Amino acid sequence: MTRPHAHMRLILREIDFSVKIYQQRSKYAKLKWLNLMHEAEEDAAEAQAKRAELQAVKARQEEIRQKEREAAKK
């Protein structure tokens, strides 16, 4: 049986990893949250790099368009 529609609810929350790590009682739970924090930092750095690359490409594209406009005016 297939369903053409689905009901989903997505909640995004910011996690304060230092508080979560502090609240854990066992060493393994603390390590789990520490690993999650490192993964989140790596994901954020990767997203930042992609965003910077996209902005550089857009800036270069705008420069090319500007040069084409100037050449068309001549």
HELIX and SHEET records of a PDB file:
HELIX    1   1 PHE A   17  GLN A   23  1                                   7    
HELIX    2   2 LYS A   27  LYS A   73  1                                  47    
END                                                                             
